[in-house]
């Protein structure tokens, strides 16, 4: 079976996010002043071949823990969905 993993990686809330701060200030400079708390992260998608959704989720979790996310500075969330054959 084919699955698609949709992964979001963001800085931990307790850490300063300089990119988020820069975006917030840039938006204010553009007159968009009602925005605050911007966090900048990564969005990763990957296709996985696995026998079950649980196996695809395990592959995704392992990829995040071992390579994609820096666990000291970032946390991750993901969704795994079955791909429909065209």
JOBEL-V366964 format. One record per helix or strand of 3 or more residues. SS is the DSSP state (h for helix, s for strand). FROM is the first residue (numbers start at 0). LEN is the number of residues. If there is no record, write none. Layout:
# JOBEL-V366964
ss	from	len
SS	FROM	LEN
SS	FROM	LEN
This chain:
# JOBEL-V366964
ss	from	len
s	1	10
h	17	12
s	41	8
h	52	16
s	73	9
